[in-house]
Amino acid sequence: MDEAGAHSLASGRPRPGRVRRLRPLAPLLALLLAAAAEGAAPRPAVVRESWRKVEAGPVTVVGTASDPRLVETAATLAALTALLPEIVPGAFGAPPPLVVALAHEPEHLSRISLPSRAGGRIVLAAAGGEEAREALVRAAVVALARRSRPALPEWAATGLAEYLSTASVSGARATLGRLVPRHVSLLRAAGPPAGRPALFVAPSLSGDGPAAALLRAEAWAVVHDLLHASPDGGERLARHAALLGEGRDAGTAFAEAFGDTERSLLLRARAHAVAGRSLARFLPVASAPPGRVLPLTRTGAAGLLGGAVAKGRPAEEPAANLQEPPAPSSSAARRPSSPSLSRDVPAEVDLVNRLIDAGREEEALARLEALHASLGRDPEMQRALGWDVAEVRRVVVHNRLVRRYNDAIALLNAGRLAEALPIFREVAEKAEDPGLRRLAWERATAPDGGRR
């Protein structure tokens, strides 16, 4: 962060001859679990979010959807990442970590800024009901297909994603290849393609228009036909991708891999899908106990997704309305260093989030640290909240250093350079944020403290 960028964090225009201050981070957490006490006085409607997470092998699902939806989505995605190398042999290696957000309402996702680049992970998000879960499956399969070496062509990646979008996992069995009624309807209504099928040359099959929808239906039909009507269709898909990766032209690679022309394969696949007599395919999967659903703060969810909480926050209930859990016994009350705790972990996490939304980060961190320490008999819950403790602590430490930086700016503006420089050096040594660290170091090493 350069000096101009730092100035942009404060409101208004800078005064001539004065150095601008930095603002602390905006409150990062929101309400988690809705709890309306019976008989309580009516309050303004508050949009609440109950973020939770469940892990299944290389897959982590976080979100505000129902517990069964989170568990089922995690189990399905974990099973599919394990099955993809069997479905298309030779086209998939070890799957990268997959982190997905499945929200009950779209506005829940709007409060988290997902990373533009996820490094070695795949990060995805969707909001809604069953359609959101299917969208996540499609997006995950497409992302995995594009990460494959060699990568599957666009039509094959999209077709495989559509084919697996209706997959489900029950115990040690995965059900694949159910017919997709909307695709069947589109194929029945559309006539045969003229000339070379657009499906195999389209650079992208995404989009909301009818043309893109028909291409996705055709991609689904071709993959469905290869995996259900051809004994070695999966191997042929992998062979086609390998030939393209070697630099073969599209026509030669297609003919060598499938032993057919693009048009003939598409017409056969369309007839197979329109007939609608194909049965679902059942494959065994390694059985694993269902993951435990654990509470999560919105900051913790953003951290797991590799993003950040979006600037600004929804209107919350006033700070004066914060309701503390019931007071502990008198013996416990005499220990001021350990905040009073509720046995209800979700309720306590809810209070921590509301304290932070009210700007009481230090108090919130103390409560969260005490709650974390009290969970020694539940190691899994303790580990889950450990992420949140680290995230809240990071915010608190950052805001402390921003306040120290602003104290030094005030000293600098007052002409007390000798007092300001040690504080700039302290901030430069302790700051985790590279922009703040660099800005403080530039001021600490400038003869005049970086005054302009």
KEDRENBA-836670 format. One record per residue (C-alpha): residue number from 1; chain; x, y, z. Coordinates in nm, 2 decimals, decimal comma, always signed. Each point is the difference from the previous one (the first is absolute). Layout:
<atoms>
 num cadena     px     py     pz
 NUM      A      X      Y      Z
...
</atoms>
This chain:
<atoms>
 num cadena     px     py     pz
   1      A  +0,00  +0,00  +0,00
   2      A  +0,16  +0,33  -0,10
   3      A  -0,06  +0,33  +0,18
   4      A  -0,27  +0,11  -0,25
   5      A  -0,17  -0,33  +0,06
   6      A  +0,02  +0,05  +0,37
   7      A  -0,15  +0,34  -0,02
   8      A  -0,29  -0,14  -0,20
   9      A  -0,11  -0,20  +0,31
  10      A  -0,10  +0,32  +0,18
  11      A  -0,30  +0,21  -0,08
  12      A  +0,01  +0,36  -0,12
  13      A  +0,29  +0,19  -0,17
  14      A  +0,34  +0,03  +0,17
  15      A  +0,08  +0,33  +0,16
  16      A  +0,30  +0,18  -0,15
  17      A  +0,32  -0,07  +0,19
  18      A  -0,15  -0,29  +0,21
  19      A  +0,05  -0,37  -0,04
  20      A  -0,31  -0,21  -0,02
  21      A  -0,09  -0,28  +0,25
  22      A  -0,10  -0,36  -0,08
  23      A  -0,32  -0,16  +0,09
  24      A  -0,02  -0,33  +0,19
  25      A  -0,15  -0,30  -0,17
  26      A  -0,38  +0,01  -0,02
  27      A  -0,18  -0,25  +0,23
  28      A  +0,05  -0,34  -0,16
  29      A  -0,26  -0,23  +0,16
  30      A  -0,38  -0,01  -0,02
  31      A  -0,28  -0,18  +0,18
  32      A  +0,02  -0,38  -0,03
  33      A  -0,28  -0,19  +0,16
  34      A  -0,35  +0,14  +0,03
  35      A  -0,13  -0,03  +0,36
  36      A  -0,33  +0,18  +0,08
  37      A  -0,08  -0,02  +0,37
  38      A  -0,37  -0,08  +0,07
  39      A  -0,19  +0,30  +0,13
  40      A  +0,27  +0,24  -0,10
  41      A  -0,10  +0,35  -0,10
  42      A  -0,03  +0,04  -0,38
  43      A  +0,31  +0,14  -0,17
  44      A  +0,07  +0,11  -0,35
  45      A  +0,06  -0,29  -0,24
  46      A  +0,36  -0,10  -0,01
  47      A  +0,15  -0,21  -0,28
  48      A  +0,20  -0,28  +0,17
  49      A  +0,24  -0,25  -0,14
  50      A  +0,09  -0,33  +0,16
  51      A  +0,33  -0,09  -0,16
  52      A  +0,12  -0,36  +0,05
  53      A  +0,25  -0,24  -0,16
  54      A  +0,04  -0,37  -0,06
  55      A  +0,30  -0,18  -0,14
  56      A  +0,02  -0,31  -0,21
  57      A  +0,35  -0,10  -0,12
  58      A  +0,14  +0,27  -0,23
  59      A  -0,34  +0,18  +0,00
  60      A  -0,10  +0,27  +0,25
  61      A  -0,36  +0,14  -0,03
  62      A  -0,09  +0,32  +0,19
  63      A  -0,32  +0,18  -0,01
  64      A  -0,34  +0,10  +0,14
  65      A  -0,20  -0,28  -0,17
  66      A  -0,16  -0,27  +0,22
  67      A  +0,22  -0,25  +0,17
  68      A  -0,13  -0,29  -0,21
  69      A  +0,07  +0,20  -0,32
  70      A  +0,36  +0,08  +0,11
  71      A  +0,07  -0,36  +0,10
  72      A  -0,15  -0,14  -0,32
  73      A  +0,19  +0,24  -0,22
  74      A  +0,33  -0,07  +0,17
  75      A  -0,06  -0,37  -0,03
  76      A  -0,10  +0,02  -0,37
  77      A  +0,30  +0,22  -0,09
  78      A  +0,24  -0,22  +0,19
  79      A  -0,13  -0,31  -0,17
  80      A  +0,01  +0,16  -0,35
  81      A  +0,36  +0,12  +0,04
  82      A  +0,09  -0,36  +0,09
  83      A  -0,20  -0,15  -0,29
  84      A  +0,11  +0,24  -0,28
  85      A  +0,32  -0,20  -0,07
  86      A  -0,21  -0,31  -0,03
  87      A  -0,27  +0,16  -0,22
  88      A  +0,26  +0,15  -0,24
  89      A  +0,31  -0,22  +0,05
  90      A  +0,32  +0,18  -0,06
  91      A  -0,15  +0,35  +0,00
  92      A  +0,01  +0,09  +0,37
  93      A  +0,28  -0,03  +0,26
  94      A  -0,01  +0,08  +0,37
  95      A  -0,28  +0,26  +0,06
  96      A  +0,10  +0,35  +0,13
  97      A  -0,16  +0,12  +0,32
  98      A  -0,36  +0,11  -0,07
  99      A  -0,16  +0,27  +0,21
 100      A  -0,36  +0,09  -0,07
 101      A  -0,26  +0,24  +0,15
 102      A  -0,36  -0,10  -0,01
 103      A  -0,23  +0,28  +0,12
 104      A  -0,37  +0,00  +0,08
 105      A  -0,04  +0,35  -0,13
 106      A  +0,20  +0,19  -0,27
 107      A  +0,06  +0,30  +0,23
 108      A  +0,20  -0,22  +0,23
 109      A  +0,26  -0,06  -0,27
 110      A  +0,00  +0,37  -0,09
 111      A  +0,16  +0,08  +0,34
 112      A  +0,31  -0,21  -0,08
 113      A  +0,25  +0,10  -0,27
 114      A  +0,13  -0,32  -0,16
 115      A  +0,36  +0,00  -0,13
 116      A  +0,06  +0,06  -0,37
 117      A  +0,27  -0,27  +0,02
 118      A  -0,01  -0,30  +0,22
 119      A  +0,36  -0,12  -0,04
 120      A  +0,00  -0,38  +0,01
 121      A  -0,36  -0,02  +0,13
 122      A  -0,33  +0,01  -0,17
 123      A  -0,24  +0,25  +0,16
 124      A  -0,37  +0,01  -0,10
 125      A  -0,32  +0,15  +0,13
 126      A  -0,38  -0,03  -0,07
 127      A  -0,31  +0,11  +0,17
 128      A  -0,35  -0,15  +0,01
 129      A  -0,16  -0,34  +0,03
 130      A  +0,05  -0,31  -0,20
 131      A  +0,09  +0,20  -0,31
 132      A  +0,29  +0,15  +0,20
 133      A  +0,13  -0,34  +0,10
 134      A  -0,02  -0,11  -0,37
 135      A  +0,18  +0,32  -0,11
 136      A  +0,28  -0,08  +0,25
 137      A  +0,04  -0,35  -0,14
 138      A  +0,02  +0,13  -0,35
 139      A  +0,25  +0,27  +0,08
 140      A  +0,21  -0,24  +0,20
 141      A  +0,02  -0,26  -0,28
 142      A  +0,08  +0,27  -0,26
 143      A  +0,27  +0,14  +0,22
 144      A  +0,15  -0,35  +0,06
 145      A  -0,02  -0,08  -0,38
 146      A  +0,18  +0,32  -0,08
 147      A  +0,27  -0,08  +0,25
 148      A  +0,04  -0,35  -0,14
 149      A  +0,32  -0,07  -0,20
 150      A  -0,07  -0,01  -0,28
 151      A  -0,31  +0,22  +0,05
 152      A  -0,32  -0,12  -0,15
 153      A  -0,14  +0,21  -0,29
 154      A  -0,28  +0,24  +0,09
 155      A  -0,28  -0,22  -0,13
 156      A  +0,12  -0,30  +0,19
 157      A  +0,05  +0,19  +0,33
 158      A  -0,34  +0,16  -0,03
 159      A  -0,17  -0,33  -0,10
 160      A  +0,16  -0,18  +0,29
 161      A  -0,11  +0,27  +0,24
 162      A  -0,36  -0,02  -0,13
 163      A  +0,02  -0,38  +0,02
 164      A  +0,11  +0,01  +0,36
 165      A  -0,22  +0,29  +0,11
 166      A  -0,28  -0,25  +0,11
 167      A  +0,24  -0,24  +0,18
 168      A  -0,08  -0,10  +0,35
 169      A  +0,18  -0,20  +0,27
 170      A  -0,17  -0,24  +0,24
 171      A  +0,22  -0,20  +0,23
 172      A  +0,25  -0,19  -0,22
 173      A  -0,18  +0,05  -0,33
 174      A  +0,01  +0,30  -0,24
 175      A  -0,29  +0,04  -0,25
 176      A  +0,11  +0,16  -0,33
 177      A  -0,15  +0,08  -0,34
 178      A  -0,37  +0,08  +0,08
 179      A  -0,17  +0,15  -0,29
 180      A  -0,03  +0,38  +0,00
 181      A  -0,35  +0,09  -0,11
 182      A  +0,07  +0,35  -0,12
 183      A  +0,29  -0,13  -0,22
 184      A  -0,22  -0,28  -0,14
 185      A  -0,28  +0,26  -0,09
 186      A  +0,25  +0,23  -0,17
 187      A  +0,14  -0,28  -0,21
 188      A  -0,35  -0,12  -0,10
 189      A  -0,10  +0,35  -0,11
 190      A  +0,32  +0,07  -0,20
 191      A  +0,07  -0,13  -0,34
 192      A  +0,33  -0,16  -0,10
 193      A  +0,29  +0,24  -0,04
 194      A  +0,10  +0,13  -0,35
 195      A  +0,36  -0,04  -0,10
 196      A  +0,26  -0,05  +0,26
 197      A  -0,16  -0,01  +0,35
 198      A  +0,07  +0,32  +0,19
 199      A  +0,04  -0,20  +0,32
 200      A  +0,35  -0,11  -0,08
 201      A  +0,13  +0,34  -0,11
 202      A  -0,17  +0,23  +0,25
 203      A  +0,27  +0,16  +0,23
 204      A  -0,25  +0,02  +0,28
 205      A  -0,33  -0,17  +0,08
 206      A  -0,10  +0,25  +0,28
 207      A  -0,27  +0,25  -0,05
 208      A  -0,37  +0,06  +0,07
 209      A  -0,13  -0,01  -0,36
 210      A  -0,18  -0,28  -0,18
 211      A  +0,30  -0,08  -0,22
 212      A  +0,23  -0,05  +0,30
 213      A  -0,27  -0,21  +0,17
 214      A  -0,03  -0,23  -0,31
 215      A  +0,38  -0,04  -0,01
 216      A  +0,01  -0,11  +0,36
 217      A  -0,28  -0,25  -0,07
 218      A  +0,20  -0,14  -0,29
 219      A  +0,32  -0,02  +0,21
 220      A  -0,20  -0,19  +0,27
 221      A  -0,14  -0,23  -0,26
 222      A  +0,34  -0,09  -0,16
 223      A  +0,16  -0,07  +0,34
 224      A  -0,31  -0,19  +0,12
 225      A  +0,02  -0,21  -0,32
 226      A  +0,37  -0,07  +0,04
 227      A  -0,02  -0,10  +0,36
 228      A  -0,32  -0,21  -0,03
 229      A  -0,01  -0,13  -0,35
 230      A  +0,37  -0,05  -0,07
 231      A  +0,20  -0,26  +0,20
 232      A  +0,32  +0,22  -0,02
 233      A  -0,15  +0,34  -0,03
 234      A  +0,19  +0,15  +0,29
 235      A  +0,33  -0,13  -0,14
 236      A  -0,09  +0,16  -0,33
 237      A  -0,06  +0,33  +0,16
 238      A  +0,34  -0,01  +0,17
 239      A  +0,16  -0,10  -0,33
 240      A  -0,16  +0,29  -0,18
 241      A  +0,14  +0,24  +0,26
 242      A  +0,34  -0,15  -0,02
 243      A  +0,01  +0,03  -0,38
 244      A  -0,10  +0,36  +0,01
 245      A  +0,26  +0,06  +0,26
 246      A  +0,26  -0,14  -0,24
 247      A  -0,09  +0,26  -0,26
 248      A  -0,22  -0,21  -0,23
 249      A  -0,25  +0,19  -0,20
 250      A  -0,36  -0,03  +0,13
 251      A  -0,14  -0,22  -0,29
 252      A  +0,29  -0,25  +0,01
 253      A  -0,01  -0,02  +0,38
 254      A  -0,37  -0,06  +0,01
 255      A  +0,00  -0,27  -0,27
 256      A  +0,29  -0,18  +0,16
 257      A  -0,15  +0,01  +0,35
 258      A  -0,36  -0,08  -0,08
 259      A  +0,02  -0,18  -0,33
 260      A  -0,28  +0,22  -0,13
 261      A  -0,08  +0,35  -0,13
 262      A  -0,12  +0,28  +0,22
 263      A  -0,33  +0,01  -0,17
 264      A  -0,07  -0,38  +0,02
 265      A  +0,09  -0,01  +0,37
 266      A  -0,22  +0,29  +0,08
 267      A  -0,30  -0,14  -0,20
 268      A  +0,04  -0,33  +0,18
 269      A  +0,02  +0,16  +0,34
 270      A  -0,31  +0,21  -0,07
 271      A  -0,20  -0,30  -0,09
 272      A  +0,13  -0,19  +0,31
 273      A  -0,11  +0,29  +0,22
 274      A  -0,33  +0,07  -0,17
 275      A  -0,10  -0,37  +0,03
 276      A  +0,02  +0,05  +0,38
 277      A  +0,04  -0,36  +0,08
 278      A  +0,35  +0,02  +0,16
 279      A  +0,02  -0,12  +0,35
 280      A  +0,21  +0,17  +0,27
 281      A  +0,35  -0,14  +0,07
 282      A  +0,10  -0,12  +0,35
 283      A  +0,36  +0,00  +0,11
 284      A  +0,15  -0,10  +0,34
 285      A  +0,17  +0,27  +0,20
 286      A  +0,21  -0,02  +0,31
 287      A  -0,23  +0,03  +0,30
 288      A  +0,09  +0,26  +0,25
 289      A  -0,17  +0,13  +0,31
 290      A  -0,19  +0,32  -0,07
 291      A  +0,19  +0,31  +0,09
 292      A  -0,10  +0,20  +0,31
 293      A  -0,16  +0,33  -0,06
 294      A  +0,18  +0,27  +0,20
 295      A  -0,09  +0,37  +0,07
 296      A  +0,20  +0,26  -0,18
 297      A  +0,02  +0,37  +0,00
 298      A  -0,03  +0,19  -0,32
 299      A  +0,36  +0,11  +0,03
 300      A  +0,10  -0,36  +0,05
 301      A  -0,20  -0,10  -0,31
 302      A  +0,17  +0,28  -0,21
 303      A  +0,34  -0,12  +0,13
 304      A  -0,07  -0,36  -0,10
 305      A  -0,11  +0,12  -0,35
 306      A  +0,31  +0,21  -0,03
 307      A  -0,19  +0,32  -0,02
 308      A  -0,11  +0,28  +0,23
 309      A  -0,32  +0,14  +0,14
 310      A  -0,13  +0,26  -0,24
 311      A  +0,02  +0,37  +0,11
 312      A  -0,31  +0,12  +0,18
 313      A  -0,24  -0,22  +0,18
 314      A  -0,38  -0,04  +0,02
 315      A  -0,20  +0,20  +0,25
 316      A  +0,02  -0,18  +0,33
 317      A  -0,19  +0,05  +0,32
 318      A  +0,14  +0,28  +0,21
 319      A  +0,29  -0,07  +0,23
 320      A  -0,21  +0,08  +0,30
 321      A  -0,22  -0,30  -0,08
 322      A  +0,29  -0,24  +0,03
 323      A  -0,12  -0,27  +0,24
 324      A  +0,26  -0,17  +0,22
 325      A  -0,04  -0,37  +0,09
 326      A  -0,13  -0,06  +0,35
 327      A  +0,24  +0,10  +0,27
 328      A  +0,22  -0,27  +0,15
 329      A  +0,01  -0,10  +0,36
 330      A  +0,15  +0,24  +0,25
 331      A  +0,32  -0,20  +0,03
 332      A  +0,06  +0,02  -0,38
 333      A  -0,10  +0,37  +0,00
 334      A  +0,29  +0,08  +0,23
 335      A  +0,25  -0,10  -0,27
 336      A  +0,02  +0,32  -0,23
 337      A  +0,27  -0,14  -0,22
 338      A  -0,24  -0,27  -0,14
 339      A  -0,32  +0,14  -0,16
 340      A  -0,32  -0,18  +0,09
 341      A  -0,09  -0,27  -0,25
 342      A  -0,31  -0,16  -0,12
 343      A  -0,02  -0,38  -0,03
 344      A  -0,17  +0,06  -0,34
 345      A  +0,30  +0,04  -0,24
 346      A  -0,21  +0,14  -0,29
 347      A  -0,16  +0,26  +0,23
 348      A  +0,34  +0,11  +0,12
 349      A  +0,14  +0,02  -0,35
 350      A  -0,31  +0,21  -0,09
 351      A  +0,08  +0,24  +0,29
 352      A  +0,37  +0,02  -0,11
 353      A  -0,11  +0,10  -0,35
 354      A  -0,24  +0,26  +0,12
 355      A  +0,27  +0,15  +0,23
 356      A  +0,23  +0,04  -0,29
 357      A  -0,27  +0,15  -0,22
 358      A  -0,05  +0,25  +0,28
 359      A  +0,37  +0,09  -0,01
 360      A  +0,09  -0,18  +0,32
 361      A  +0,27  -0,22  -0,15
 362      A  +0,22  -0,02  +0,31
 363      A  -0,29  -0,12  +0,21
 364      A  -0,10  -0,25  -0,27
 365      A  +0,35  -0,14  -0,03
 366      A  +0,01  -0,06  +0,38
 367      A  -0,33  -0,19  -0,01
 368      A  +0,10  -0,20  -0,30
 369      A  +0,34  -0,10  +0,15
 370      A  -0,17  -0,10  +0,32
 371      A  -0,26  -0,20  -0,19
 372      A  +0,27  -0,17  -0,20
 373      A  +0,20  -0,09  +0,32
 374      A  -0,31  -0,15  +0,16
 375      A  -0,06  -0,26  -0,27
 376      A  +0,28  -0,23  +0,10
 377      A  -0,24  -0,29  +0,02
 378      A  -0,11  +0,05  -0,36
 379      A  +0,32  +0,02  -0,21
 380      A  -0,18  +0,01  -0,33
 381      A  -0,21  +0,31  +0,10
 382      A  +0,31  +0,15  +0,15
 383      A  +0,19  -0,04  -0,32
 384      A  -0,29  +0,15  -0,20
 385      A  -0,01  +0,31  +0,22
 386      A  +0,38  +0,03  -0,01
 387      A  -0,02  +0,14  -0,35
 388      A  -0,25  +0,27  +0,12
 389      A  +0,22  +0,09  +0,30
 390      A  +0,30  +0,05  -0,24
 391      A  -0,21  +0,21  -0,24
 392      A  -0,15  +0,22  +0,27
 393      A  +0,34  +0,04  +0,17
 394      A  +0,15  +0,11  -0,34
 395      A  -0,27  +0,27  -0,03
 396      A  +0,05  +0,12  +0,35
 397      A  +0,38  +0,02  -0,03
 398      A  -0,03  +0,18  -0,33
 399      A  -0,24  +0,26  +0,14
 400      A  +0,23  +0,05  +0,30
 401      A  +0,29  +0,07  -0,23
 402      A  -0,21  +0,23  -0,22
 403      A  -0,09  +0,20  +0,32
 404      A  +0,37  +0,01  +0,09
 405      A  +0,08  +0,12  -0,35
 406      A  -0,26  +0,27  +0,02
 407      A  +0,14  +0,11  +0,34
 408      A  +0,34  +0,04  -0,17
 409      A  -0,16  +0,20  -0,28
 410      A  -0,16  +0,23  +0,26
 411      A  +0,35  +0,05  +0,16
 412      A  +0,15  +0,06  -0,34
 413      A  -0,26  +0,27  -0,08
 414      A  +0,06  +0,16  +0,34
 415      A  +0,38  +0,03  -0,09
 416      A  +0,11  -0,27  +0,25
 417      A  +0,20  -0,21  -0,25
 418      A  +0,23  -0,15  +0,26
 419      A  -0,30  -0,16  +0,18
 420      A  -0,17  -0,11  -0,32
 421      A  +0,30  -0,19  -0,16
 422      A  +0,02  -0,28  +0,27
 423      A  -0,37  -0,07  -0,04
 424      A  +0,03  -0,02  -0,38
 425      A  +0,29  -0,25  +0,05
 426      A  -0,22  -0,20  +0,24
 427      A  -0,28  -0,02  -0,25
 428      A  +0,24  -0,10  -0,28
 429      A  +0,14  -0,28  +0,21
 430      A  -0,33  -0,15  +0,12
 431      A  -0,25  +0,06  -0,29
 432      A  -0,11  -0,30  -0,19
 433      A  -0,16  +0,20  -0,28
 434      A  +0,28  +0,08  -0,25
 435      A  -0,15  +0,33  -0,10
 436      A  -0,01  +0,13  +0,36
 437      A  +0,34  -0,14  +0,07
 438      A  +0,16  +0,17  -0,31
 439      A  -0,18  +0,33  +0,07
 440      A  +0,12  +0,00  +0,36
 441      A  +0,35  -0,09  -0,09
 442      A  +0,02  +0,27  -0,27
 443      A  -0,10  +0,26  +0,27
 444      A  +0,24  -0,15  +0,26
 445      A  +0,30  +0,03  -0,23
 446      A  -0,08  +0,34  -0,16
 447      A  +0,19  +0,29  +0,16
 448      A  -0,32  +0,20  +0,04
 449      A  -0,23  -0,30  +0,07
 450      A  -0,13  +0,00  -0,36
 451      A  -0,17  +0,34  +0,02
 452      A  -0,12  +0,14  -0,32
</atoms>
